[in-house]
């Protein structure tokens, strides 16, 4: 009976030690993941991921693979150099690890093509990791309040500032007849709707039309009074166009 009891106690002790060891290993893996990610060591971070790694996140409706998740890390390190994931709590159950904490950073670099706002963000996050049992991360899912993130990031910032600046640059470039500068703020599919009965499609086709117009009216001035947001990526312009041709003075105001 004593041998049986001792054997049972040994089995329980061994199992407990094994569980503690597994949990400690899991803690090390996720701690390394966040530390290396925050430090911008994306090679080291990638070494923790399996080749069939998948990730989901609050900021995108798609699933990321290992390569595209690295690109996400590159963007965050560019936009938020010195960022920090401060882990406040975690627990492990087999190959699953849940981590909660606070993400703290300052946006001092371009973020997905948008200029830096200089704003600080402090955001609670929860991340679920699925490990492969061999020391690597097979899957992760990270959650946070996206509206709070955007609100902190854009606090005091005009979300239309970049579009408005590009619109003003486009018209200023036309006044100077700097057509390359004009084209630099337009997409290749740009359309001009006002210089001919039919839409002029393509930015360089539009440039040729502008050249003809500005040759006839070389002193044309575009006086933009107001730029009015009108939905996603749409704006109305309230402007005055002044031009002179053969002693004829023209003035127009339109939206």
N, C-alpha and C positions, 0 to 999 in steps of 0.2 A: 504493500500500500504506500509506504514511504517513497519507494522508487517511482511509483506512478505519480505521486504528488510532486516530487522533485522534478520529474520530467515535464509535467504540465506547467510548473512554474517556470522552467527553463524556456519552454516553447512560448509562453506569454511574454517573458522578458525579451527573448530574441525577436519576437514580432514587434514589441514596443520599440526596441532599439532600431529595427529596420524601418518602421514608420517614421521615427524621429529623424533617421538618416535621410530618408527620402524627402521629408519636408525641408530639412536643412539644405539639401541639394536643390530643391525647387526654389527655395528662397534665394540661393546664390545665383541661379539662372536668371530670374526676373530682376534681381538687383543689378547684375551685370548688364542686362538688356537696357535698363533705364539709364544707368551711369554712362555706358558707352554711347547711347543715343544722344544724351545731353552734351557729351563731350565732342560730338561730331565724328566719332570714330565709327564710321558706317561699315568698314570692313570687318571690324570686330563684332559689331551688331549683327551683320549678315552671317557671321560664322555660327551664331546661335540658332539660326533658322534652318529648318529642313528644306530640301529642294522643292518639295510640294507644298510649301508653306502658303497659307491663306490668311488674309486679314480683312476685317470690316471696321468701319469707323463712322462716327456721327456726322462727319463732314462730307460724306460721299455715299451715293446709293449703290455703288459697285463693290465687287470683291477684288482685293488687290492680291497679286502673286508676289513672289519674293523680289523680283526686279522692280515692279511698280511701287512696292512698299518702300524700297530703298530710295526711290525718287521722292516719295513723300517725306522721308527723313531728311533728304538733301534740301528740300524746300523749307522745311521747318527750321533747319539749322541756318539757312540763309536769311530767313525772315526774322528769326528769334535767336540770334547768337547768344550763347550763355544761358539758354533756357534750362529750367530745372523741374524735374518731376519729383516732388517731395512725397515719399511714401509714408502714409500715416497708419495703414493697417493692411494685413494680408492674411489669407488662410489657404491651406492646401488640402485637397481630397484626392488621393491617388495622383493621376496625371493632370488634374485640374488645379489651377492656382488663380485666386481672385485677389487683385490689388486695388486699393483705393488710396487716393492722395490728392495733392494740390499741384496743378501745373502753373508755374510762375515764369513770366518772360516779358521782354520788352520788344516791340516790333521796330527794329532799327534797320531792317533790310527789306528788299522787295519781296512781296508775298504773292506768288502765282501771277506775276505780271503787274501787280498793283504796287504803287509806291509806299514806302514805309510811313506809318502814321505817327511813330514815336510814342504810342500809347502802351501802357503796362496792362497785362492781363493776369488775373489770378482766378483759377477755375478748378473746381472739384472734378475729378475723373474717376472712373472705375474701369479696370481692364481685366478681362477673363483670358487666361492663357491655357492652352492645351499642349502638354508636353508629350514627347514621343517615347518616354521611358528610357531614352539613351542620352539625355542631357541636352536635347534641342527642343525648340519651340515649333510645334506643328501648326498652330492656329492661335490667333488672338482677336479679340473683339473689344474695342475701346469705346466708352460712352461718356459724353459730357453734354452740358447745356449749350447747344450751338447758338441759340439766340443771345445768351449771356456773353459768349465768346465774341460774337460779332458786335454786340453793343459796346463792350469794353474796347475792342480793337478800333472801332470807328467813332468813339466818343469825341464830339467836337469837330468831326470831319464831315465835309460836304461830300456825300457819295457820288455826286455828279461832277465833282471838280475836274477830274481827268478828262471826261467827255467835253465839258465846257471849254477847257483849255485847248483841246484839239480842234474844236469847231472854230474858236477864235484864231488859232494858228493857221487853219486852212484858209480863212478869208484874208488874213493878213498876208499870207503867201501869195494869194492871187493878186492882191493890190501891188505887190512887189514884183509880180510876174516870176516868182520863184516856184516853178512848177514841180521841181523835185521835192521841195519842202512840202508842198501841197499834197503830193502823192504819198509822202511818208506817213501822213496821218489818216490815210484812206485805205480801205481794203481793195484788193484787186477787182472785186465785183461791184465797186462803187457805181451808182447810177445818178445821172443828172436829169432832172425832170422839167427844167424850166427854159432851156435854150432851144428847144425844137419841139415840133408836134409829137414826136415819139421819144420815149426815154433813150438817153444815150448810155449804153451799158459799157462798163469797164473804165477804170480810172484814167488810163492814157487816152482813150477815145474822148472822154470828157475834157481832158487837158487840151486836146486839139481844138475842141469847141470853144473853150475859154480863151485860147490864143487868138482865135478869130474875133471873138467879142472884144477882147481887150486891145486888139490892134485897132479896131474901129472906135473904141471908147477908152483910150489909154489912161485917162485921168479918173477912171472909175474908183469910187470909194464905197466900201461896205461898212456902214455904221450899225453895229449890232446893239440894239436897245435892250433886248432880253432874250435869254435862252430858257425855254420852259420844258421841263420833263413831261413826257406824254406817254408813259408806259415803259416797258423794258426796252432799253437801247433806242428809244425814240425821243426826239426833241422837236419842238416848234421854235422857230426863230422869228422874233419881231425885229425887223431891221429896215434901215433906209439905204437905198442904193442910189448914189449920185453919179451922174455921168454927163459929159458934154460932147456934142458932135455937130460940126458945121453950124455953129452958133445956136444950136438947140440945147436947151438945158432940161434934163430929165430928172424926175424924182419919183421914187416908188417906195411904198411901204407895204409889206405883206407878211403873212404868216406861213 
